[in-house]
Amino acid sequence: MGSSRFFMLCFIAGLVSFSMNVDAHEPKEFLVGGKENSWRIPTTPNVLNEWAEKQRFKVGDVLVFKYDSKTDSVLIVEEGDYKKCNKMKPIQQYNDGITRIKIVESGAFFFISGANGHCEKGEKLEVKVLSHKHSSPPPSLPPKSSPSMVPPPAQTPAESPNSSAVAPNVRIIGVSTMIMAIWTCFMIVF
């Protein structure tokens, strides 16, 4: 009877430890549009947003825009400017051809092309970022007046220095919890 109780407690401790690791989120890189050079005038106006709606963006993820830097750019704008394709007041502007934008908070974010006429033809993107608490997209996210998702252009690394440390730290906590749970089970039985 004692050994079956021991194994049952260890099994439960293992499940608890596993569940702690399931919620861990390793940042992902999303190539905007899903393929090379998708940041351009699309074949159908809403294709970029249709792509975005199929993704699950979370805090820590990185959006990668690849485009011809001689003819195009990426602007982060307010929702009103997104809807009107107004490029006069961008929050942030990029024209390097490979733009990496790390998401640092949840909410809705808006991107348009800086090239004349491109936004009006559908080269624009709305990204809804889930908070850590949500397991599925909320029905609607309030617009942000000043998104802080973007570090200055000189500080947009392919991967943030801390992002590689996040998952191992969570795994260490999970392993430590598992070891403590097994030790506790051992102490209870013996």
N, C-alpha and C positions, 0 to 999 in steps of 0.2 A: 504494500500500500504506500509506503514512504517513497519508494523510487518512482512510482507513477505520479505521485504528487510533485516530486522534484522535476520530472520531465514536463509536466503540465505547466508548472511555474516558469520553467526555462523557455518553453514554447511561447507563453504569453509575453515574457520579457523580450524575446526575439521579435515578436510582432510589434511591440511598442518601439523597439529600437529601429526596426525597418520603417515604421510609419514616420519616424523622425527624419529619415533620409529621403522619403518619397517627396516631401514638400521642398526639398532643396532644389534650387534652380541654378543650373549652370548657364551663364549668358550664352546666347546664340547670335550668330551673325546672319542677317537677312539681306540677301541681294535683292534690292528693290525691283519688283516686277518678276522676280524668280529666274532671270537669266541676264547674261551680259548685255550691256547697252540698252536696258529697258527704259532708262530715263531719257525718253525722247517722245516725239509726238506719236501716240499710240494709233493702232489701226482702227480701234473703236474708242470713243471718248472716255468710257468709264473703266477701261481694262485695268489700270493701276489700282483703283479702289476695289475692284472685284478681287484682285490678287490679295490686297491688304485684309479684306474681310475674311479670307480663308486662313489667315495667320493668327497666331496667339502671341502678341508682343507683350513682353514683361520688362519690368525695371531691370536694367543691367544689360539688356540686349543691345545690339549694334545694328543700325541700318546702314547698308552700303549702297551708295548711288554710284553707278559707273556710266560715264557719258563722255562725249567729245567736248573737252574743255575749251576748244576754239569757238564752238558754236552754241554752247549751252552752259547752264549753271543751276544751282539748287538754292532756293530761298525758303527760309522758315518764316511763316507769316501768321498773323492773327486770323481767326475764323472768317471775319468779315472781308479781309483782303483776299483770302482763299476763294471765297464765293464770287468775288468781283474780279478775280485775277489781277489784283492791284499789286504791282511789284515796287511801288514807290517807298514803302516803309517796312522793309524786311527786318525781322528780329535778328536774323543771321543770314549771311550770304556766303556761298562757296562756289568756286570755279576751278577746282584743281583736277577734275576728271575722274577722280576716285575719292568720293567723300564718305567718311565714316562718322556717323553720329551716334554717340552712346546715349541711350535712354536712361535718365536719372530719376524720373518720377512718373507716376501714372497720370492718365488723362488723355485728352484728344490733342493731336498735334497736326499741323497743316504745312504742306510743302508745295511749292509751285516752281515752274521753270522761270528762269530770269530772261530767257530769250523772247524776243518780240513775237507775239501771236501763239506761242507754244501752249501756254496755260489755257487759252481760249479753245484750243483744239484737244484738250484733255490731258495735257502733261501736268498733272497735279495729283497730289496724294494726301489722303487723310488717314492718320494712324491712331488707333485707339489702343492705349497701353493699359493692361490690367494691373491692378494693385496686387500686392502680395497676398491679400486676403481673398481675392476672387478666384474661383476655380473655373468659372465660365464668364464670358463677357457680360457686363452689366447692360441693361436695356439702353441706356444713354449716359454719356459722360458729359459733365458740364464743360464748356470751353474754358481754356486757361488764358488769362490775360497776358501773362509773361512766362512762357515755359522756360524752365531752367534745365532742360534736357540736354543742352548743347554746351560743351566747354568751348572756350575760344579756339579758333581754327588751328593755332599752333599746338594745341593740347588735345588733338583728336587722334589718339593712337588706335591701331587696329584692335588692341585689347587693352583694357585699363590695367594698371599695375595690380590692383586689388582683385580683379575678376578671377585670376587664376588661383588666388588664395581662398576664395569663398568656398568652393566645393570640397577641397581637402579638409578645411576646418570643420565643415558640417559632418564629413565622414568620420573625422577623429572623434567628434562628440558622439556620433552614433556608435562607434566601436567602443568608446569608453562606457557609454550607457549599457551596452550589451555585456561587457566584462563585469560591471558592477551588478547587473541583474543576475548573472550566473553566480557570482560570488555570494549575493544575497540568498539565492536559491540554495546554494551549498550550505550556507550557515543555518538556514531554516531546517533543512532535512537532517543535518548532522549536528 
